[in-house]
């Protein structure tokens, strides 16, 4: 089933041609790394590369309900949200 999800995810991305991807969770981030070419990594959470002919900025975060307290961002004052997610999203918008 996960292989089918990966292939469906790739086909969806090829149709949508996103310039910004915001990923939640490990699997989507790992799959996306295999799809992109000419990847430049800015931080553990922010990179850019090409999905086909389209330059795509990628934000890859832990899932909001991650089990480790330092990775959770399920409430507005969560340190991961304020110290990682928000600054990364601001930088991603700047890159677009």
C-alpha positions as a LaTeX table, in Angstrom:
\begin{tabular}{lrrr}
\hline
Residue & $x$ (\AA) & $y$ (\AA) & $z$ (\AA) \\
\hline
Unk1 & 0.00 & 0.00 & 0.00 \\
Unk2 & 2.78 & 2.46 & 0.83 \\
Unk3 & 4.26 & 1.97 & $-2.62$ \\
Unk4 & 0.89 & 2.87 & $-4.13$ \\
Unk5 & 0.71 & 5.96 & $-1.92$ \\
Unk6 & 4.17 & 7.03 & $-3.06$ \\
Unk7 & 3.29 & 6.65 & $-6.73$ \\
Unk8 & $-0.04$ & 8.44 & $-6.28$ \\
Unk9 & 1.74 & 11.24 & $-4.40$ \\
Unk10 & 4.27 & 11.67 & $-7.23$ \\
Unk11 & 1.58 & 11.69 & $-9.91$ \\
Unk12 & $-0.40$ & 14.28 & $-7.96$ \\
Unk13 & 2.67 & 16.50 & $-7.64$ \\
Unk14 & 3.41 & 16.21 & $-11.36$ \\
Unk15 & $-0.15$ & 17.32 & $-12.16$ \\
Unk16 & $-0.26$ & 20.18 & $-9.66$ \\
Unk17 & 3.29 & 21.47 & $-10.34$ \\
Unk18 & 3.63 & 23.11 & $-6.91$ \\
Unk19 & 6.14 & 25.87 & $-6.26$ \\
Unk20 & 5.81 & 25.33 & $-2.49$ \\
Unk21 & 5.35 & 22.05 & $-0.64$ \\
Unk22 & 4.65 & 21.94 & 3.08 \\
Unk23 & 5.09 & 18.39 & 4.27 \\
Unk24 & 4.05 & 16.91 & 7.59 \\
Unk25 & 5.59 & 13.63 & 8.58 \\
Unk26 & 8.56 & 11.52 & 7.68 \\
Unk27 & 7.19 & 9.44 & 4.79 \\
Unk28 & 6.16 & 12.35 & 2.57 \\
Unk29 & 9.51 & 14.04 & 3.19 \\
Unk30 & 11.45 & 10.89 & 2.27 \\
Unk31 & 9.36 & 10.34 & $-0.86$ \\
Unk32 & 9.80 & 13.93 & $-1.98$ \\
Unk33 & 13.58 & 13.72 & $-1.65$ \\
Unk34 & 13.55 & 10.91 & $-4.22$ \\
Unk35 & 11.48 & 12.98 & $-6.69$ \\
Unk36 & 13.49 & 16.22 & $-6.70$ \\
Unk37 & 16.60 & 17.00 & $-8.73$ \\
Unk38 & 19.24 & 19.71 & $-8.26$ \\
Unk39 & 18.40 & 19.94 & $-4.57$ \\
Unk40 & 19.80 & 22.75 & $-2.44$ \\
Unk41 & 19.34 & 22.34 & 1.32 \\
Unk42 & 19.05 & 25.51 & 3.41 \\
Unk43 & 18.29 & 23.83 & 6.74 \\
Unk44 & 17.03 & 20.46 & 7.99 \\
Unk45 & 13.51 & 21.76 & 7.34 \\
Unk46 & 13.92 & 23.81 & 4.14 \\
Unk47 & 15.19 & 22.91 & 0.71 \\
Unk48 & 14.51 & 23.59 & $-2.94$ \\
Unk49 & 14.84 & 21.51 & $-6.04$ \\
Unk50 & 13.15 & 20.72 & $-9.31$ \\
Unk51 & 10.10 & 18.57 & $-9.72$ \\
Unk52 & 10.29 & 18.02 & $-13.45$ \\
Unk53 & 10.74 & 21.54 & $-14.85$ \\
Unk54 & 9.24 & 23.32 & $-11.84$ \\
Unk55 & 11.41 & 24.88 & $-9.13$ \\
Unk56 & 9.84 & 23.78 & $-5.85$ \\
Unk57 & 10.56 & 25.03 & $-2.33$ \\
Unk58 & 10.02 & 22.29 & 0.25 \\
Unk59 & 9.29 & 22.69 & 3.96 \\
Unk60 & 9.47 & 19.33 & 5.72 \\
Unk61 & 8.24 & 19.24 & 9.30 \\
Unk62 & 7.41 & 16.63 & 11.88 \\
Unk63 & 3.74 & 15.77 & 12.09 \\
Unk64 & 1.93 & 18.20 & 14.44 \\
Unk65 & 1.04 & 15.32 & 16.75 \\
Unk66 & 4.55 & 13.84 & 16.88 \\
Unk67 & 5.14 & 11.76 & 19.99 \\
Unk68 & 8.24 & 13.59 & 21.23 \\
Unk69 & 7.36 & 16.80 & 23.09 \\
Unk70 & 10.13 & 18.78 & 21.34 \\
Unk71 & 8.62 & 17.91 & 17.93 \\
Unk72 & 4.97 & 18.68 & 18.64 \\
Unk73 & 3.29 & 21.75 & 17.21 \\
Unk74 & $-0.30$ & 21.11 & 18.08 \\
Unk75 & $-0.86$ & 24.35 & 19.99 \\
Unk76 & 0.02 & 28.01 & 19.23 \\
Unk77 & 2.77 & 28.33 & 21.84 \\
Unk78 & 4.57 & 25.08 & 21.05 \\
Unk79 & 8.31 & 25.79 & 20.79 \\
Unk80 & 8.63 & 23.71 & 17.61 \\
Unk81 & 5.92 & 25.86 & 16.00 \\
Unk82 & 7.38 & 29.20 & 17.06 \\
Unk83 & 11.08 & 28.34 & 16.72 \\
Unk84 & 11.08 & 26.06 & 13.66 \\
Unk85 & 7.83 & 26.04 & 11.67 \\
Unk86 & 7.07 & 29.77 & 11.61 \\
Unk87 & 10.59 & 30.98 & 10.70 \\
Unk88 & 10.95 & 28.26 & 8.08 \\
Unk89 & 7.65 & 29.23 & 6.44 \\
Unk90 & 8.69 & 32.90 & 6.39 \\
Unk91 & 11.96 & 31.97 & 4.68 \\
Unk92 & 10.15 & 29.71 & 2.20 \\
Unk93 & 7.83 & 32.54 & 1.17 \\
Unk94 & 10.86 & 34.79 & 0.71 \\
Unk95 & 12.46 & 32.19 & $-1.59$ \\
Unk96 & 9.40 & 31.97 & $-3.81$ \\
\hline
\end{tabular}
